[in-house]
Amino acid sequence: MESVPTNIKLIIDKIADLEKPLVNAELADLSNLSNSELDYLQQVWGKIELERRLKIISRMVELAEDNFELNFDGIYKNCLRDPDKDVRVKAIEGLWENEETALISILIRMLNEDPSETVQAAAAKGLSKFASLAELKRLGPASSSRVSQALLAILLDSTKPPEVWRRALEAAAPLSLPDVKKAIGDAYKSADLKMKNSAIYAMGKNCDSTWLPILIKEVSNPNPDVRYEAAGACGEICDEEAVPHLIKLTQDKDPEVQQAAILSLGKIGGVKAKAHLLKCASNVDENISEAAETALRYIDTEEDIRF
């Protein structure tokens, strides 16, 4: 068996030591570990105190978000079997960019069998990228079928915990299936605000313009959380009919709603959207101007692709 380099052993031993600080540069050295290095880490991992394990994996997720060259996927995969639910959730989050089809079976098993509802919900969320790939025909027929069947099974089971059910709804939303559309419509009628917001989010991910009248109505909802989801969903559907309503939302009293509306204008594009974003870019509020500049870059990128 391949030996583990001394420097990697020292780093692994150090992160296991509660008396030693976690150093980002040293954690970064644990990127792209070989199989033998992963085996050694796994041997040590089980002896590390829980709070420290959670701190290590959380820091790795943060580092990888800031630097796309870092890859801790091997570590995350091992952590999917961690006895602690919070570590398992973080491992699923860390694998968000990973599109290996081998993960589908693991996530489905966690969705159906994990003892923690929090992990089940995270597993459903983890399957959402595979649902998108399936809808875009970038996933093989067998894998696509497994993803859709697993998520639909949750949506057709009224006994599932609400948090797991609504996360499965959000994950299944990209699939253009009648059962998915029905589930979205049913969830929208719910008296539970979280469920309704998930339905509005799902309408956007469903990318069906038939949802647009509902979304346009909801951008005027008294609740800022609903307005925020409706603004984001309008951007996903990319219909210019929503532009005047989103322009109004850029003056919303809630800053997060303002930014959601601005970013959606960037996704939709068009003359009116671009003209308004140019005004927003000169706003004295840095959050508004920065969001507008991001949206304008998105429009410019889309225009470059078209032409």
Residue pairs with C-beta under 8 A, 6 or more apart in sequence:
1 36
2 34
2 35
2 36
3 36
4 36
4 37
4 40
5 37
7 29
8 29
8 30
8 33
8 37
8 40
9 40
11 26
11 27
11 29
11 30
12 30
12 37
12 40
12 41
12 44
13 44
14 20
14 26
15 22
15 26
15 27
15 48
15 52
15 56
16 44
16 45
16 47
16 48
16 52
18 49
18 52
22 55
22 56
22 59
24 59
24 63
27 56
27 59
27 60
27 63
28 63
28 67
28 70
30 37
30 41
30 60
30 72
30 75
31 69
31 70
31 71
31 72
32 71
32 74
33 41
33 74
33 75
38 74
38 75
38 78
41 75
41 78
42 78
45 53
45 78
45 79
45 82
48 56
50 84
50 87
53 79
53 82
53 84
53 87
54 84
54 86
54 87
54 90
57 75
57 76
57 79
57 87
57 90
57 91
57 94
58 90
60 70
60 72
60 75
60 76
60 94
61 72
61 90
61 93
61 94
63 70
63 72
64 70
64 71
64 72
64 94
72 94
73 94
73 95
73 98
75 94
76 91
76 92
76 94
76 95
76 98
77 91
77 95
78 91
79 87
79 88
79 90
79 91
79 94
80 88
80 91
80 92
80 106
80 110
81 88
82 88
82 91
85 114
85 115
85 116
85 118
85 119
86 118
88 110
88 114
88 116
88 119
88 122
89 118
89 119
89 122
92 107
92 110
92 119
92 122
92 123
92 125
92 126
93 122
95 103
95 126
96 126
96 129
99 129
99 130
99 133
101 130
101 139
101 140
101 143
103 126
103 130
104 127
104 130
104 143
104 146
104 147
105 146
107 123
107 126
107 127
107 130
108 123
108 127
108 146
108 147
108 150
110 119
110 120
110 122
110 123
111 120
111 123
111 124
111 127
111 150
111 154
111 164
111 168
112 120
112 150
114 120
114 123
117 161
117 163
117 164
118 163
120 161
120 164
121 161
121 163
121 164
121 167
122 167
124 151
124 154
124 164
124 167
124 168
124 170
124 171
125 167
125 170
125 171
127 147
127 150
127 151
127 171
128 170
128 171
128 172
128 173
128 174
130 139
130 143
130 147
131 147
131 148
131 151
131 171
131 172
131 173
131 174
131 175
132 174
132 205
133 139
133 144
134 143
134 144
134 147
134 148
134 174
134 175
135 174
135 175
135 176
139 147
148 172
148 175
148 177
151 168
151 171
151 172
151 175
152 172
152 177
152 179
152 180
154 160
154 164
154 165
154 168
155 165
155 168
155 169
155 172
155 179
155 180
155 183
156 179
157 165
160 168
162 192
162 194
162 195
166 187
166 194
166 195
166 198
167 198
169 180
169 183
169 184
169 187
169 198
169 199
169 202
170 198
170 201
170 202
170 205
172 180
172 183
172 202
173 180
173 184
173 201
173 202
173 203
173 204
173 205
173 206
174 205
174 206
174 207
176 206
176 208
180 206
181 206
181 208
184 199
184 202
184 203
184 206
184 211
185 199
187 195
187 196
187 198
187 199
187 202
188 196
188 199
188 200
188 203
188 214
190 196
190 199
193 223
193 225
193 226
196 226
197 225
197 226
197 229
200 214
200 215
200 218
200 226
200 229
200 230
200 233
201 229
201 232
201 233
203 211
203 214
203 215
203 233
203 237
204 211
204 215
204 229
204 232
204 233
204 234
204 235
204 236
204 237
205 233
205 236
207 236
207 237
207 238
208 237
209 237
209 239
211 233
211 237
212 234
212 237
212 239
212 241
212 242
215 230
215 233
215 234
215 237
215 242
216 230
216 234
216 241
216 242
216 245
218 226
218 227
218 229
218 230
219 227
219 230
219 231
219 234
219 242
219 245
219 246
219 248
219 249
219 261
220 227
220 245
221 227
221 230
224 252
224 253
224 254
224 256
224 257
227 249
227 252
227 254
227 257
228 254
228 256
228 257
228 260
231 246
231 249
231 257
231 260
231 261
231 264
232 260
232 263
232 264
234 242
234 245
234 246
234 264
234 268
235 242
235 246
235 260
235 263
235 264
235 265
235 266
235 267
235 268
236 264
236 267
238 267
238 268
238 269
239 268
240 268
240 270
240 272
240 273
242 264
242 268
243 265
243 268
243 270
243 272
243 273
244 272
246 261
246 264
246 265
246 268
246 273
247 261
247 265
247 272
247 273
247 276
249 257
249 258
249 260
249 261
250 258
250 261
250 262
250 265
250 276
250 280
250 288
251 258
252 258
252 261
255 287
258 287
258 288
258 291
259 287
259 288
259 291
262 277
262 280
262 288
262 291
262 292
262 295
263 291
263 294
263 295
263 298
265 273
265 276
265 277
265 295
266 273
266 277
266 294
266 295
266 296
266 297
266 298
266 299
267 295
267 298
269 298
269 299
269 302
269 303
273 299
274 296
274 299
277 292
277 295
277 296
277 299
278 292
278 296
280 288
280 289
280 291
280 292
280 295
281 289
281 292
281 293
281 296
282 289
283 289
283 292
